[in-house]
Amino acid sequence: MKIVHSVKEARETVKDWKKQGYSVGFVPTMGYLHEGHLSLIEKSVSENNKTVVSIFLNPMQFAPTEDLAAYPRDFDADTALCEKTGADLIFNPVNEEMYDRDFCTFVDMTGVTGTSGKSRPTHFRGVCTVVNKLFNIIAPDRAYFGRKDAQQLAVITRMVRDLDMDVEIVGCPLIREADGLAKSSRNTYLSTEERQAALILSKAVFEAERLVNAGERSSENLIAVMRGIIQSEPLARIDYIEVVDSFSIEKKDIIQGSVLVAIAVFIGLKGKIHRATVTQAELDYVGSITIDADLLDAAGIYEYEKVQIADVNNGNRFETYTISGERGTGVVCLNGAAARCVQAGDKIIIMAYAQMTVEELKENPPKEDCPSEVKHITLAQNADLLLIAPADANVIGKLACGIADDMLTSFVLAVKDIPKFIAPAMNTRMYENSIVRENIDKLKRHGFEEIEPKESLLACGDIGKGALADVGDIIAAVERVLS
């Protein structure tokens, strides 16, 4: 077996073979070979006189936030495996050999990359460009790709047809681990728990296959079943599930002819807030979840970060974005459409995900915080009596509307069915305002007792007449309940 690192050497070797009448098979890889790669090499060896394996970690198909730097490498092991499997040539170029400093030519297959192209906009352009270059360098008769990357196989097949390339694309069976997980170089990223969680993918695929074999032809039904299976795994977050034509990658509503079910799922948590108590659900606000900033910090979740919510009480799962709430309040408030998925008092799990390298994962294990330990919430849930004094128009309005965006209001909404008092304190004009009166009446209907204020002097912007509950009346009300 020969190893070359330059385009010139690779071309000269293959040209010499062609002069002798040899057929050439080609297996493009990024290295860190496993049984899946070896099955492709074995297939090529069985169907061709000579087999070339490229080992090139293509930077063009990685976005800046993806795992190029951490992608596993072991060239010595790869070399041994290629030689053992029967490869004749390894083409292992450096980046500079493949891409000149002023490189500016790309193969754009945006029209047939579907959702994956939108989710990873640089990926397929990088894949198609490098495969095009490799085909030009090696000039193989046949090229071998695994069906694990089925969408990639479809895109490459389409590129070859569209550009009239003189190479036969051979799709080869997906190779799985004994437990059903598809072989992948990136499986090394997974912890023991995450690897177990990843089995939900093959479970969903096998169930989809069973349904299609049983006669199911609705893409919508098939996707719903797969989504339900995958969402049952807390460590899995779906990027997309699509049923598409195997050649055009266009979405298919009806399963007929040659179709492909393309799925992309993130496995692994960045941070989690476990069994948080929903203090409020507010429909009249932009869709989001307001979370005590202390809880966000403890769990390593950023403001405006996308999170997944799992409601322990009703089983609902959905995604939304975080808003930082007042520190120390324990506020966990679902806003907008998300408010319809929960009720105040529900227990929810708030999960954030991230892609990171193995090294980064070791240094940044998933963080978990349990807000049930927030002292003022625990205190509220065990209180015997609630007295809000003084209660200004702002506090009364928040309580009447069920808004829990500070420590006081979140405390109030967390209390059980106990005696509750409000002692108003505001200027007389505000106290007599129709909206304030309506809010007080609303609180009364929800079990609050108003300690009637008396005329007094208050500094409310200007010193003047005010409505203020008398201290003696407050003490009397409390003593009446406690006695």
Buried (B, 14 or more C-beta within 10 A) or exposed (E): BEBBEBBEBBBEBBEEBBEEEBBBBBBBBBBBBBEBBBBBBBBBBEBBBBBBBBBBBBBBBBEEEBBBEBBBBEEEEBBEBBEEBBBBBBBBBEEEBBBEEEEEEEBEBEEBBBBBBEEBEBBBBBBBBBBBBBBEBBBBBBBBBBBBBBBBBBBBBBBBEEEEBEBEBBBBEBBBBEEEBBBBBEBEBBBEEBBBBBBBBBBBBEBBEEBBEEEBEEBEEBBEBBBEBBBEBBBBBBEBBBBBBBBEBEEBEEBEEEBBBBBBBBBBBBBBBBEBBBBBBBEEBEBBBBBBBBBBBBBBBBBEBEBBBBBEEEEBBBEBBBBBBBBBBBBBBBBBEBBEBBBBBBBBBBBBBBBBBBEEBEEEEBBBBBBBEBEBBBEBBEBEEBBBBBBBBEBBBBBBBBBBBBBBBBBBBBBEEEBBBBBBBBBBEBBEBEEBEEBBEBBBEEEBBBBEBEEBEBEBEEEEBBBBBBEEBBEEBBEEBEE
